[in-house]
Each structure stands twice: as C-alpha cells, then as structure tokens.
Amino acid sequence: MAELTSATLPRFLDKRAFALLRARLRLSQREGQIVERIFRDDKESAIACGLDMSPHTLRTHVTRLYQKLEVTSRMDLAIRLYESFLSLTCESRSRLPPFCSRYAAGRCRLRS
C-alpha cells in the first residue's frame, strides 16, 4: 500500500490534512486510497493495479464514492474535496492553519 507523500498530494494537503478531510467526509480507508490516486491523476488501470483489485471492482468503488459525495466526475470530486478542505481550515477549532490569512483575520469579502 502506497503512503501519502508530498509527491502524491497538493503541497498544502499534507498527510494530517488529508486524514482530517477523510474523516470529515466519512471516507473509508479504501475510499481515501482511491481519492488519493485520483488526485495523482492515475488512470483506472493503474489505481486498480496499485490497490490490488480488478478494474471492475474499482469502478464499483468509484461509482459508490461519487454517489456518497454527490459528484459526477473527477473534476467535481476535486472541487468537493477542496471546498471541504477550505471549510476545515476556516473553523475556529481547526487543527489546520488557515488557508487564507485574510479570511482568518475576518477581512475577507467572501466570509459569510
């Protein structure tokens, strides 16, 4: 099983942040592994091979993952994950540093 590394995830989405994000979205260990590989833009065949499963089983996992997160594509999945990550960083008791210093200081025009 491949570990999450700085080479496999966006720079700001480190191992700790990804674990919190996975918990927030209630992703299983396997779903987290699949999402991490989707972030790396791996092809389905590479993901299936890397996780020691058939391509058919992977498609079933991905279909259920999309349903669970209410998305329809890899792009929608990425957007959903980034939105969830950003909301995590903005919470007052977050264990993650704020992603945007203006938002954290209350000076962001987008802050609701």
C-alpha positions in Angstrom: 0.0 0.0 0.0 1.4 3.4 -1.0 1.9 6.0 1.6 0.7 9.6 1.1 3.7 11.7 0.4 4.3 15.3 -0.7 4.8 14.0 -4.3 1.3 12.5 -4.3 -0.9 15.3 -3.0 -1.1 19.0 -3.5 1.5 20.8 -1.4 -1.0 22.2 1.2 -2.9 18.9 1.5 -0.4 17.0 3.7 -0.9 13.7 5.4 -2.5 15.3 8.5 -4.9 17.5 6.5 -5.9 14.6 4.2 -6.7 12.4 7.3 -8.9 15.2 8.7 -10.5 15.7 5.3 -11.1 11.9 5.0 -12.8 11.9 8.5 -14.9 15.0 7.6 -16.2 13.3 4.5 -16.6 10.0 6.3 -14.4 8.2 3.7 -13.3 4.7 4.5 -9.6 3.7 4.3 -10.2 2.3 0.8 -12.1 5.3 -0.4 -9.3 7.5 0.9 -6.8 5.4 -1.1 -8.8 5.7 -4.2 -9.3 9.5 -3.8 -5.5 10.0 -3.2 -4.8 8.2 -6.5 -7.4 10.2 -8.3 -5.7 13.3 -7.1 -2.5 12.0 -8.6 -4.5 11.7 -11.8 -3.7 8.0 -12.1 -5.6 6.0 -14.7 -8.2 3.5 -13.6 -6.0 0.6 -14.6 -3.1 2.0 -12.5 -5.3 2.6 -9.5 -6.8 -0.9 -9.7 -3.4 -2.5 -10.0 -1.9 -0.4 -7.2 -4.7 -1.3 -4.9 -4.6 -5.0 -5.9 -8.2 -5.1 -7.2 -9.9 -5.7 -10.6 -10.8 -2.7 -12.7 -14.5 -3.7 -12.3 -14.2 -3.6 -8.5 -12.5 -0.2 -8.8 -15.4 1.1 -11.0 -17.9 -0.1 -8.4 -15.9 1.7 -5.6 -15.7 4.9 -7.7 -19.4 4.8 -8.5 -20.3 4.5 -4.9 -17.8 7.1 -3.9 -19.3 9.6 -6.4 -22.8 8.8 -5.0 -21.6 9.2 -1.5 -20.1 12.6 -2.2 -22.8 13.6 -4.6 -20.4 14.2 -7.6 -20.4 13.0 -11.1 -16.8 13.4 -12.3 -13.2 13.6 -11.2 -13.4 17.3 -11.5 -16.5 17.5 -9.3 -14.7 15.3 -6.8 -11.7 17.6 -6.7 -13.9 20.6 -6.2 -15.8 18.9 -3.4 -12.6 17.9 -1.7 -11.1 21.4 -2.0 -14.3 23.0 -0.7 -14.3 20.7 2.3 -10.6 21.3 2.9 -11.1 25.1 2.9 -14.1 24.9 5.2 -11.9 22.8 7.6 -9.2 25.4 7.7 -11.7 28.2 8.5 -13.3 26.5 11.5 -12.4 28.2 14.8 -11.2 25.0 16.4 -9.5 23.6 13.4 -6.2 21.8 13.8 -5.1 23.1 10.5 -3.7 26.5 9.9 -6.0 28.9 8.0 -5.5 28.6 4.2 -6.2 32.3 3.8 -4.8 34.9 6.2 -7.5 37.5 5.2 -10.3 35.1 5.9 -8.7 34.1 9.3 -8.4 37.8 10.2 -12.1 38.5 9.3 -11.1 40.7 6.4 -12.3 38.5 3.5 -15.2 39.9 1.4 -16.3 36.3 0.8 -16.6 35.5 4.5 -20.3 34.9 5.5 
